[in-house]
Amino acid sequence: MNRLSSLLFFTVLCLCNTAVNFAQVRRSLGPPVNHPSFNEYAPSISANNKTMIFETDRAGEGKWELYYTTKNEKNRWTPPKPIVNINKIGKDNDLIGGPSISYDGKTLFFFASFEGGQGDMDIYHSTWNGTDWSEPKTFDNNINTKAYEGFPSVSADGKSMYFIRDNFSKRKDKALCYTIWVSKKQEDDTWGVAEKLPAPINMDCEKAPRIMADNRTLIFSSVRKDGVGGFDLYQSFQEDDGSWSTPINLEYINTEEDDQFASVSAAGDLMYYHTAGDIYTVTIPDKYRKYKLVTVDGKVIDAITKQPIAIKLTSKSTNPKERAINTVVDANGLFSMIYRVGSKYDVTTSPLADYLPYRGKMDMSTAKETDNIEKNIELIPKKLVFQFQLLDKDTKAILKDPKVKVMDAETKQLLEVKVDKDIANVTLEIGKLYKFAANTLGYSFFSRSFKPDTVDAFKDRLKKIPLAVLKKDVVVQLQDITFETGKAELKPESGEELDRLVALLDGNKTIKVEISAHTDDVGNDDANLKLSEKRAKAVVDYLTTKGIKADRMIAKGYGETQPLVPNDTDENKAKNRRVQFKIN
């Protein structure tokens, strides 16, 4: 091969490699998104990278409208469809354009020349109701003026809206020039008076800002000295002090054409933009990405009913240099949260009267930007409905006509109990202490202290209560019968349980009982026996004062001779210290 042939071969090889490399980073979306007979303009991509809304003249007759396309199960874009609820507002000569989907996918911002607007072009917004976009609404004069306002872009945290106003007094190479402005969301949820961004953002001729998912990276089009065409795409980063870095020319995209209207996926890996009348996509080189991001999609729901809940979520990184992320969840419960790859977050909810506070984790330490992470947040109601069913202790048969009482241990108030089909239903608050008692005709009673826990939200809340039939030799342990240590005087709180025994004996006049007291093995055996005898007699004396005849009762002390469990732990010793009755 001669030198000339070698040179030609090398040149062709270089050109081929260049073409391959160029094709790898820049690609037209092609059909069905791009149409050879029409223009596609200003694409906006959803956070999950599955929905795109763009401006196009494919309606014909020079009319610009908004269309949308979604990805199918094969991850391919479907044929675009018009957004009828917005497009129908416009007249034949109206322009509707510059769409921008909020990062949670619930609000669509755009500009239009609708009749009744404040200026030549005004900014509008429409909300997604679960099936369609609402009729658009305009903004007040903090944003819209008699000038041209267009190409809005709202930050992922929903706190900043960037847009352009006309600067038609300045032209560069016949281009219409604009300035970039920002409005901040106020505490009352309104938008504040817009302010013009300083240099080095606004210089002479800017257009179409897009704020990225990190809330700090701004990509916009501009006509500048270091550009390669008309409008070129630039990128600037907002520093911690609020200043903007010197914009970087995105040379991997820019051509001799007007390169404009960038939209970047929430993960920050793909950019969609307009050039030469079509929508293109390009992989963003790592050097242009300050952070790698990942999106978490999910739903806030009631842990019991699984119904959606509107609430505010706050994500705080364990890295103190990261800003907190606030996410407003609407009545549909859906959210998209954007996190930095490699970070960990503590997630909390705003206070809700009917739900317990939520404290959870979002660990992105091993996540990848291409991950499709889905995670629901379940809120536990403060109050849960518990059900109580009485059963025969021996046969397990369901007992009829249950008598159930539940008392707030702190306020001493009795709660409303509703009985339906022999099941008692009562609403209890998690974390509160209650006293529960149940009985039915011909059976002993059952009583316990009860404190609902968060784990109860995820368990069967039908409690089955076994009751012993009132027959000879049945033994029932009394609850909460307490004495001073080493003494036989009843404490006042013992009265609640003993009064239940009074009611049982009053309702069953023929029953006679043995009242027995038991101790643990601490101390002298004889002393424990005598103490138990005194305690049994103290209980009989109390029952006598309540009208129960003494000849129906026998007091018996057993000391430490009949333990229920080994006296090897403090917990077991407490179980062995008891008072019970046996039917004679």
RAZIMO-V567440 format. One record per helix or strand of 3 or more residues. SS is the DSSP state (H for helix, E for strand). FROM is the first residue (numbers start at 1). LEN is the number of residues. If there is no record, write none. Layout:
ss->{SS	SS}
from->{FROM	FROM}
len->{LEN	LEN}
//
This chain:
ss->{H	E	E	E	H	E	E	E	E	E	E	E	E	E	E	E	E	H	E	E	E	E	E	E	E	E	E	E	E	E	E	H	E	E	H	E	H	H	E	H	E}
from->{3	40	51	64	84	95	107	121	148	160	175	206	217	232	260	270	278	286	293	311	325	334	344	359	377	383	403	418	423	433	446	454	462	475	492	513	525	550	553	570	578}
len->{23	6	6	8	4	7	6	8	7	13	11	6	6	7	5	6	6	3	10	7	5	7	6	5	3	10	6	3	7	7	6	5	6	3	16	6	21	3	7	7	6}
//
